[in-house]
Amino acid sequence: MKSSIQANLKNIHGLKVVKVHDPVATSASIQIWFAAGSACETKEEKGIAHFLEHMFFKGTEQYPGNKLTAELEKMGSEVNAFTSFDYTCYYVNCPQSGILECLERMIDMVSNPLFLEKDLQSEIGVVQEEYKRSFDSPSQFHFHQLQEHFFKPPYHYPILGKPSDIASFTIDKIKNFRNKYYHAGSTLIVIAGNLKGLDGGIDKKLKLQKIPKKKGKVDQKQASFALNKIPRPFLHHKKSVQQVNLQILIPGHAYDTKEAPLEEIAINFLSSGESSYLHKKLVQELEVANSISGSTMYLKGGATHFLRASISTDKFLDFQKAWPQVWEELAHNDLVEEEIQKIKNQFYASKIYEKESLESYAFTLGHNYIFTGNLLGDDSFLKRVKDAKLIDVKKQLNSLVKKTWSFSLQTPMKFDDKLIAPFSSEINKYSVNLLKEKKHTPIKKKTFERVELFTLTDQLQVFYRYNPKTPTFSLHSLIDGGIINETKATNGHYQMLSRMLSLEHKKKDYDSLQWELEFLAASINGYTGKNSYGLSMYGLTEHWDKLFENYLLCLKYPKFSQGQFDIQKNILLQTLKNITEDPAKQCFRNFQNNFFKTHPYGLDSLGNKESLEKLTIEQLQTLHDHSLTQRPITFLFSGDIDPKTFEKTILSRFQKEFSFENKNPLLKMDTAIYQPKAYDSHYYVSMDREQSHIFIGYPSFNATDPKNIFLTILNDFLAGQSSDLFRITRDELGLCYAVHPMANSGLNAGYWGIYIATGEGKEEAALKSIQGILADLGKKGLRADQLADTKTSIAGQQSLKLQTNDDFCNYYSFSTHFKMGLDFESQKLKNLKNVSLEDFNKFMRDFLQKKSLTVCVGRKNPWP
């Protein structure tokens, strides 16, 4: 796999530094990794590694308070961090022009943290809110339960810690932990971008670093990861969910062992994708599960594999009966060479896809080195995957099944515990023997960037972008339709239609199509939005011919089989049930329903129970046939197929397949502008959760309105860690972990507002804080320097938004399909530069005086 990207590791001023040079990069990524995480903690230090992550962002002597993040964000950079079991990473993704400036600030942040008492106290409240959020999340809570009961120390400590742990932290504890583990010897710095001519500047910035040196003989050796050895391990807990969630933990081998790639192939065979063994059996054939998935978590010296299943409550007994059967059938059906090759293809493709984004490639290199001591650790693993033999994978799968598996069930609050007893007593009573020799059928092995728009007919246009950087492509289609064309009686029809389009077509049934897509490491996905629907495909260019043919057939000749229709309908209905227990989704659903009232934008994109239950295959077929022949269609392509080939073969194919002779006039999208009337009103929804979810929303504009440029500025000014919204509500008052502005607009209408998740009893204070900030903005406006910094930030973010082929297709899709011109997005940036301080502040005074609508979901009503 050829690439222009070059990476090398050097020792510079006592630090390990990886320089990643991409000669065509328009953005950059700077990452500072420490080989230390929560697994270094003692019982008294639970959660301190994650808390330290927060404290590093509280400023330095040179950049006190939020000045450090403000300086980074005003150029359009994204700055953040994450803490894992074995490592911590602090990073900034920035415009290419900001490499040296961002490097200097990140170095200062990790070298010279202030660690002030006042910041400690406010951050304790913030991290406790983060814990409450994780407690409310069924999936995160489930993982915490698995970790606490099944992981051996020190991995059984929650990364966040618990509220009592967090409250016990002192400045001395934080400094001691930092000095012990976050020193120069455990540090790796990754600098990725177009580094031509920057070596001298980079070296000067690195010379400024004052990361502590390792003192004395600190023992950083920690126990290897392992699962507890418990006879018949089985865990059950109840949560506010609408289905049964099963998670299975299987002990695995460490990343650098010969068994690891064989095990991962085996787990992928069982659970990765819709052609995997367990998905085909439990979801498609027996219809006893809603979804199946799997993954592997590698940690220092060990690993665990996860198998997951979501099951409707009324299907749980059927699932119990089916569970041992699928293993018995596996022993008879056998594992074949084609399955192994499919998984190898997916592993190989993942390494190509990651190079589309310089940021993701840099993260891979950093993780490789900090975790394995080798920048190319993934390459070694991939070679072992490539060399894996069928007989060895079979042996490893047999070995996995013979291990003691740990089972955990999450059930609804009112679930009958008697239904669980049979399952808990029968686990681990199946066996597999795949070592029967069978004959297998061998596999048959069968410039510069450019952007252009082709208008083929009144109905058909094609966007083309030539991107020679990586051998991948994205192909999207948009057809007029979506929620705007739905009523309460037809709500969810486009959602169901977009799902069905990606499953099968007239030449391939579901199993055959999903198998081929996963074998070629590609995907086809349906899409539905406010004003359009369609299909997207992502794949390797070497498989273009096969993939393009499948794409065209899915779009033009989908197979609406009754079996798949029933499965997808049941999944949608179950999803609607699940949402009733999600406080954040209920908050936005209630807001949209009350904000848009009878307008289609107020409908749920998933549909409603009544409309879905009455939906028929014939209705979907008629809807799609009508749309293909009478509504505008836009295709968007970004990839490395050269312009000459694209115009000669692909463009002509589009014209042949989708140029219809319409007897009826072409139907145009309803673009009537809807003006929702928001009132100074509020709605409260009672839900027993640790946090309350609040959204304050104002009527805004449709997506084509020039006034959106003012909202873009307002949104950016209030976003990020350096904003007044974040600084006051989160950092100073400790009212939340998450608070941010959000804009939502379609072709016909839009809204803008502030979302916050806050702890019980803090609702009134949170509302008062947000309303005060907005009132102050409306009254005082921005200063000239604040407006200038915000404009710079927005412009800088553009280089971060456009890296992958998918990014380009998504970026141009709206403006292209609705015929606003290829320069629609770039023109917005030009208009941004021309916004005067006087015009913007006048806009803010008027806009923030509008009547708003507020929704709160939680335990306490802030408007008693």
WOPEGI-V101135 format. One record per run of one state. SS is the DSSP state (~ for helix, > for strand, _ for the rest). FROM is the first residue (numbers start at 1). TO is the last residue. If there is no record, write none. Layout:
BEGIN
ss->[SS & SS]
from->[FROM & FROM]
to->[TO & TO]
END
This chain:
BEGIN
ss->[_ & > & _ & > & _ & > & _ & ~ & _ & ~ & _ & ~ & _ & > & _ & > & _ & ~ & _ & > & _ & > & ~ & _ & > & _ & ~ & _ & ~ & > & _ & ~ & _ & ~ & _ & ~ & > & _ & ~ & _ & > & _ & > & _ & > & _ & ~ & _ & ~ & _ & > & _ & > & ~ & _ & ~ & _ & ~ & _ & ~ & _ & ~ & _ & > & _ & ~ & _ & > & _ & > & _ & > & _ & ~ & _ & ~ & _ & > & _ & > & _ & ~ & _ & > & _ & > & ~ & _ & > & _ & ~ & _ & ~ & _ & ~ & _ & ~ & _ & ~ & > & _ & > & _ & ~ & _ & > & _ & > & _ & > & _ & ~ & _ & ~ & _ & > & _ & > & _ & ~ & _ & ~ & _ & ~ & _ & ~ & _ & ~ & _ & > & _]
from->[1 & 6 & 13 & 15 & 22 & 27 & 35 & 38 & 41 & 43 & 46 & 48 & 57 & 59 & 61 & 64 & 65 & 67 & 74 & 78 & 84 & 88 & 96 & 112 & 113 & 114 & 117 & 137 & 138 & 151 & 152 & 163 & 168 & 171 & 182 & 184 & 187 & 194 & 199 & 208 & 227 & 228 & 234 & 239 & 243 & 253 & 258 & 272 & 277 & 286 & 291 & 300 & 302 & 313 & 334 & 337 & 355 & 358 & 373 & 377 & 387 & 390 & 403 & 406 & 412 & 418 & 427 & 450 & 456 & 460 & 467 & 472 & 481 & 483 & 486 & 493 & 502 & 505 & 506 & 508 & 509 & 510 & 520 & 523 & 529 & 532 & 541 & 557 & 558 & 559 & 562 & 580 & 583 & 597 & 600 & 603 & 609 & 615 & 617 & 631 & 632 & 633 & 640 & 643 & 659 & 667 & 668 & 681 & 687 & 691 & 700 & 708 & 719 & 724 & 733 & 736 & 746 & 750 & 760 & 763 & 781 & 784 & 802 & 805 & 818 & 824 & 835 & 837 & 848 & 852 & 859]
to->[5 & 12 & 14 & 21 & 26 & 34 & 37 & 40 & 42 & 45 & 47 & 56 & 58 & 60 & 63 & 64 & 66 & 73 & 77 & 83 & 87 & 95 & 111 & 112 & 113 & 116 & 136 & 137 & 150 & 151 & 162 & 167 & 170 & 181 & 183 & 186 & 193 & 198 & 207 & 226 & 227 & 233 & 238 & 242 & 252 & 257 & 271 & 276 & 285 & 290 & 299 & 301 & 312 & 333 & 336 & 354 & 357 & 372 & 376 & 386 & 389 & 402 & 405 & 411 & 417 & 426 & 449 & 455 & 459 & 466 & 471 & 480 & 482 & 485 & 492 & 501 & 504 & 505 & 507 & 508 & 509 & 519 & 522 & 528 & 531 & 540 & 556 & 557 & 558 & 561 & 579 & 582 & 596 & 599 & 602 & 608 & 614 & 616 & 630 & 631 & 632 & 639 & 642 & 658 & 666 & 667 & 680 & 686 & 690 & 699 & 707 & 718 & 723 & 732 & 735 & 745 & 749 & 759 & 762 & 780 & 783 & 801 & 804 & 817 & 823 & 834 & 836 & 847 & 851 & 858 & 864]
END
